[in-house]
Amino acid sequence: MRTRYVSKIAILGSLWLILAGCSDSNPQVQVLRALDDLTFNPQSIVTSSLTSVPIQARCAQYVNTIEMSLDGGATWLSPSAYDNSAASSCKDGKFQVQLSNLKAPWNTMNITSGQTLKVKFRAQPRPGHYFYKEVEIQYTPSTSRSQDMLVGSATEQNGSGLRLKSRLRTSSQHVATGGNFRIQGRITE
């Protein structure tokens, strides 16, 4: 007789636990991780040299395949075929590739100053489903700029392997500073 009461108590206790767990009137579903995540940081790059342009992204572990296009999406290639150190999928939540104008197709292009190159990426988290991202690279080569220096006859500047000694035409005395050095000169009039 006691086992009959114990089993009824166990059943009632189980029902109470089930009903107490379902008493929330506002159930919510949350996605803990994005399946389609490939976020480049930064998405727009300004560079003075196209010899080596590093591109980095944060990605979801579910991204199995990543491909890139350097010609506007006409042809797709594996990042590992382009750059030996790059992976063709997401590794430890990261993706990296080094672009260069020493490799095709950029080595055949006439890239001018101020031109923006677009690199397209497509990722496949599950078979038959692609999503696309784009990174813009603006090429702005550095230009040399002449800058006048005022140097007097008794002036010497040492440091950084630089030694200046000069004589200039007549002018008033000036003090020039900048670039972690200071040049003072006395001009004889």
Protein Blocks (a to p, Z undefined) as FASTA:
>chain_A
ZZmmmmmmmmmmmmmmmmmmmmpfbdcdddfbdfbbccdddfbdcdfbfkbccddddddf
klmbdcddfegomaccdfklmpmkbcfbdeehiacddddfkbcfklmpccdehiacdddd
dddfbghiacdddddddddddddddddddddfkbcceeehiacddddddddddddeeehi
acdddddZZ
